[in-house]
Amino acid sequence: MNHRRRSASEVEKWIAAHRDELHRHLTRMVGSPDDADDLLQVVWLKAVEGPLQGGADRNVRAWLFRVATHAALDRLGAEKRRAHLLAGHEGHEGTNATAPSPGLDAAARRRIRDACARLPRKQRDAVWHRWIEQEDYQSVARKLGTNVQTVRANVYHGLKRLRHELKDVWSEETES
């Protein structure tokens, strides 16, 4: 793989050629033109910084759609996880008591809240900022005074612990 950064003019050509159809695709996926605009920024950043794959004759349009689709799926997954965790934080400032939580009774929400509270502080803070606040890893690292690798590890271990501890209450793998 070639890891050079693409030139601004190269990416500008891609934007001019594919912006509208990528925006429509993202809007259909996430349901909001504003969210689609945000996700397009992720796509363009990847276009500038992402490694080249497949040589000069690769299908740029298909690659951009793949990047866009992955960005949208990441956003949707984060929103789904956020809604479930916030449903467990009843009474937390800024949460909506009617957040989607089919089947979660008060006891289950209390278990989720308690499990989050029992995480080691670094894991709890990293999970909260990355998963609930949906901040990127670099922002979380700056806020927590650490590096991206440490944040990733703390998020991974925190979520792993929550999934294990709450598997009977909260299983994102089995939800539609």
N, C-alpha and C positions, 0 to 999 in steps of 0.2 A: 504494500500500500504506500502511496505517496502522501506524505503528511504536510504538504505545503498549503499555505493559506491561499485562497482564491483571490483574484484581484477584484476590486470594487466594481469595475466595469463588467466583469464576467457575471457577478451576482446581480447587478442592475439589469442586465439582459434577461436573466432568469426571472427576476421580479416582474419586469414588463411583460414577459411572455406568459407567465403562469399565475400571477397574483389573483386575478379575478376567479379563476376556476378553483384555486386552492382555498380562497376565502369561502366560496360556496360550499365546497366539500367540508371544510371545518365548521361552518355554520350549521350544516345538516347534522354533523356529528355531535356538537356540543350545545346546539340549540340557541346560540346567542351570537349575533354579529360582533358585539364588543369582545366576547371571549375569543372569537375567531381572529379578531385583530391582534389580540395578545399572543395567540398561538402562532400567528404568522411571523411574529418577531422571533419566536423560538426557531421556526423553520429557517428564516434568513440567517440567524446566528449560526445554525448548523451548516448552512450552505457556505458561509464564509470560513468557518473553522473546522468543519468535518473533514475526515480523510477522504481523498479521492478513491473510488473503487471502480474497477472495471475498465480503466483506461479512457481514452478520449472519446471512444464511440459508445459509451454507456448511455442509457436513456435517462437524461436529466429529469424529465417530467416525472417518470415513474419513481425515481429516487426521491424527488421532492414530495410526491404524494405519500411515499412510505414514511418519510420523516414527519410529515404533517399528521398522518394517521397515528403514528406512535405517540406524538405529542398530545393529540386529542385523547387517546386512550389513557395516557398517563394522567391527564387532567381529570378525566371522568372517574378513574379509579381513586384518585386523591379526594375528589369531592364525595364519592361514596363512602370512603373510609372516614372522612371528616364528619359526615352526617351521622354515621354510626357512633363514633366516639363522642361527638357533641351530645348525642341523645343520652349518652351515659353520664354526661356532666350536667345534670339537671340543676338549674339555678345558677350556672356559670354565666357571668355577665356577657351579653352578646349572643347567647345561644337561644335557640327557638325551641320551646318545650314541645312543639308539634313536629320537630324534625323527624324524617322518616325513620321509624323504629318498629316495624311490624313485629309483634311477638315479644318485644322487650318490656317486661313489667318493671315496676319500681325496684324490685330486688335485683333484677339483672342489671339495670342501670347503676345501681349502687355497687354491684360487683365490679363493673367496668371502671367506675370512678375510683374505687378502692385499689384495684389492680394497677391503675395508672399512678396513683399516689405511692404505691410500694416500689415502683421502679427506682433504681439508683438515680440520684439527682441529674447526673450527666445524661443518662438515657432519657429520663423524663423530659428534660429541657430540649434535647435534640428531637425527640418524637413530637413534642408539642409544636416547636417552630416549623419543622419540616412537614409534618403530617397534618396538623390541625391548621396552622397558619399558612401552610403551603408556600413557605419561603424556599428559595433555592439553597443548595448546600453551601455555596460560598457566603451567602448572607448569614446563614445560621452559624457558620464557622466564625465569621467576624463577631457576631453577637456573643458567642460563647467563648471567644478568645482562644480558639484552637484552629486546627486545620481541617480541610474537607474530608480527608481520610478518617479522621477521628470521629467527625460528625456522622459519616456514613456507617461506621462501625457501631456507634451508639444507637443510631436509628434502627439498624438491622437487629441488634441484640435486644433492644427494647421491644420492637414489634414481635420478634420471635417469642419473647417471654410472654407478652400479652396474648398472642395467638394460642400459645400452649396453655396458659392459665385460664383462658376464657373460651376454649374450643367448644364447650357445650352451649355457650351463650351467643357467641359471635364468630361466625365462620364466613368470611368473605368469599371463600372458594365455592360454597354451596348456594350462594345467593344469586338471583338472576338480575 
